[in-house]
């Protein structure tokens, strides 16, 4: 028996940082383990969300752990 295919939109990474939302100020939605945890305005915010979730040792540059959608960790506008 095979495992079912993941649903569309499913991400493999523990942390997903979505595309920049054009707001004032711009932000990126952050999901951790499939749950939205907040709006990040900088990499520092992403690190803080990870710390609160118990992932403070997470390497934010690890492609296996963090999926950056719409640009990498240096894209905030």
C-alpha positions, 0 to 999 in steps of 0.5 A, a space after each residue: 500500500 502506498 501513502 496518499 499524495 500530499 494535498 496541493 498547497 502542502 509544504 514539506 518544510 517546518 517553516 513556510 514564509 509566504 510572498 510579500 504582501 503589499 501593505 504599509 508596512 509590507 509583511 510576509 505571512 509565516 506558517 510553522 508546522 502548518 499553522 499561521 503564526 503571524 506576519 513578519 516584517 523582517 528576518 528577526 520576526 521569523 526568528 522570533 516566531 521560530 523561537 516561540 515555537 521551540 525551533 530556536 536552533 533552526 537554521 533559517 537558511 536550510 531549504 529542508 527546514 524553511 521554504 521561502 515563497 516569492 523570494 529569499 530571506 532578504 526580500 521584504 518589499 
